[in-house]
Amino acid sequence: MHPLDNPIWQSLITTHAHFAETCKRARKFPHEVNVLAGFAEPSHENYDSLASLLRPDEQIGLFLQEPPDLPAGWTVIRNAPLLQMLHEKSTALTERHPEFVQLTHADVPEMLALTKLTNPGPFRPRTYEMGDYFGVRIDGTLAAMAGERLRLPGYTEISAVCTHPEHLGHGYASALIAKLVDGIYKGGETPFLHVLPSNTRAIQVYERLGFTKRTTLHVVGLRHDDFPNPDK
C-alpha cells in the first residue's frame, strides 16, 4: 500500500507520532489538535480500539479506501468521496503576495473565526501546531490563510485553504498555496491535499498550480454511542 492510501495513520506513526493517542493498532490526534484518527486496517478489532480512545460525544474523521464496514455502536455522521491530489512539479511557483505573515498561537482566535466562516474543514485551537501556517492580513484583519496538516516521510499535506468572502478574487489563496508548495519542496518533501470532488472551482485552481488527481478516498465522520472508557 502506498503511504498516501492511509495518510492519517502514516502521519500518526511517523512525523506526528508525538501527537498520537494510542490503543493497540488505532491512533487519533488529541481533540484540541484535530478530529482525525486512523488505524493500520479497518478491522472490527481496530474500530473497537479506536472507540476506547474517544470522549463522550466526540466525533472523529477517517480517510478510508472503501466505504466503512462498522461494528455495532457506531453512528455515521458523514460519508463522502474525497479527492486526493498530489503535486509532482518541483519547479518554483511564481505567485507571490507581499503581505504573508506566519501565524502563531496569538492568531488562533482569528484562524478559528475564519475557518468557521468559510468551512475549509475542521480546524481546532491546536491545529496550527501540525505545521507552518501563513496568512494574508488586509488592514490588520486576517483575510486569507493556509497551512500544513498531515505530515509523513516524503509528503506534507496542504490544508485550511480559505479566504474571507470580502476578500475573494485577489489570488490570496493561490499565492499562499504557492508559498507552501515551495517551502515543502525545499524541505525535501512533496505536497499533497484533499478536496471534495464537488468543489470544482478549487480543483481547477489546484490543477493550475500543478496538482494532479491521485486517487479518491472516503471521508467518514463517526460518533460512538457506547463508551468502553468512561474516564476519558
N, C-alpha and C positions, 0 to 999 in steps of 0.2 A: 504494500500500500504506500502510495506517495504521502509524505508528511502533510501536505495540504488537503488530503482527503479527510483528515481528522485534526484540524488545526488547533482547536481548543485544547484537546488532550495533549498534543505535541508541545504546545506552549506551556502547559501546566507541569509537564515532566522535564522541561529543559529550561529555557530562558526565564520563565515566570514561575519556576518551581518554588521560589521563596514566598509566593503568594498562596500556595495551594493549601486548601483544607482537604484532608485525605482520609478515605476509608477504603481499605483494600485497593481495588483497581478502579476506584472512582475518585475524581477530584473536582473541586469547584473553587472559584475565586471568592474571597470574602464579600459579604453582602455590600459593603461600602465601596468596593472596587468596581465590580460589575456583576451582571446576572448570569454569566456564562459558566458552564460546567461541562464535564466530559468524562469519558471512560475509554479503555482500550478497545472495547467492543460492546455493542448494545445488548448484552445478555440480561436476563431477568435478575441474575445474581448481582450484576453491576448496577442495575436500577435500584435494587434493594440497598446496596451500599451507599448509593447517592442519596437515597431517602434519609438515611441516618445522619446526613450532614446538614439537613435543612432545618430552618426555624419554622415555627407555625406560620402558615400563610405566606411563606417565602415562595416567590416564583423564580424559576430558572430557565435559561435558554440553552438549547443544544443545537449543534450543527451535525446532521446525520446524512449518511449516503442514501438511506432508504426511509420511507415513512415509518413512524415508530410502532413497535410491537411491545406494548406496555403490560407489565404485570398489574395485578389488582392494586387499587389505592391511588392511582394517578389520574389527574384530570388534564386534558389537553386544552390549553388556552389559545394556542396559536399553532398552525401547521401550514407553512407556505414554502414555495420554492425560493431558493436563494442563489443568485448567480455569483460565482467566484471568478474574479478577473485578475490576471497576472501581467505585470509589466516586465517585458523582456528586452527593452531597448535601453542600453546603459548610457546612451549619449545624453548630455546635459539638456534639460529643457530650458526654454528661453523666457517663459512667462515669469515676471517678477513684479513686486509691488514694494514701494519704499517704506511702508508702514508696518512691516512684520514685527511682531513682538512675541517673545517666548512667554507662554502662560504658566503661571505657578499657583501655589496654594492660595495666594491673595486674590487670584482671579476666579476661584471656584464659584462664588455666588453668581457672577455674570455668565460663566460657562454653563452652569445648571439652568439659568434662566433662558439662555439662547437655545440650548438643546431641547428644553421643554417646549419652547415656542415653535421650533422648526422640526422636531422629531426625526433626527437622523438615525436614531437607535438609542437604546438605553445608555444613560450616562449618569454616573454616580459621583459622590463627593471625592472619591479617591481614584477615579478612572485616569486622571491626568498622571498618576504615578506609573502607569504602564509604559510610557514612552515620552517622546517630545511632543508638545502641543504648541501650536503657533496661532496667532490671531491677527486680525486687522482692526485697528481702532480708528474710528472716524469721530472727530471732535470729542475724544476721550471715551467714547462708547464702543464696546465690542460689537463690531459689525459682522465679522465672519471668523470662523475657526476651523481647524482640522488638526489631527494628530495621529499618533501611533497607538495601536491597541495590542492585538496578539503578536507575540514575537517568538520565533522558533529558529533553530540554526539554519541560516541561509535565507530567511524570509522575515519580513516585517509588514504587518497589516496597517493600511491607512484607514482611519475611521473618523467618526464625528465630523464629517464634512458638512458645514451648514453656514448659511448666510441669513442675516436678519431680512425680513421681507422689504424693509425700507431701503435696503442697500443692494438689491438684486441688480444684475445687468452690468456690473462693473468688472467682472472677471476675477473677483477676490478668491472664490473657491478654486478656480483653475490655478491661480498663482500660488495659493497655499499648497495644493497638491504637488505642483512642480517643485516647490521648495522641499517638501517632504521626500519626493522621489529622489532628488539629487542627494539629499542627506543620507537616505537609506543606501544608495549605491556607494557613496563614499565610505560607509561603514561596512562594505563588503557583502551586502545582502540585497535581495530582490524584493521590490514592493508588490503587494497584492491587496485586494479589497473585496468587499462583498456588497451587493446591491440587489434590491428586489427587481426581478425581470420586468415588472410593470413600470419601473421608473426609467422610461426610455430616454428622457432628456438627460438624466445623469449618465446613462450608459454611453450616449453619444459624446458627452464631454470626456468621459474616461477613455473612450476609443481614440478621440482626437489627441489625447495626451500620451498615447502609446500603450494603453492596457488592452489585452485581448481576453476573450471569453475562454476560461479554462474548463469549468465544469459547473453543474448545478447540484447544489446540496439541498437539504431540507432544514429550515429553521423551525424549531419546535419549542414552544413555550409551555411549561408544565408547572403544575402545583401538586403536591402530595397531600392527601386528605387524612392519612394516619401518620403519626409521628413516633417512630421507634425510639427516638432520643428526646424525651420531654424536657430535658435540661438545656437544650440548645436555645 
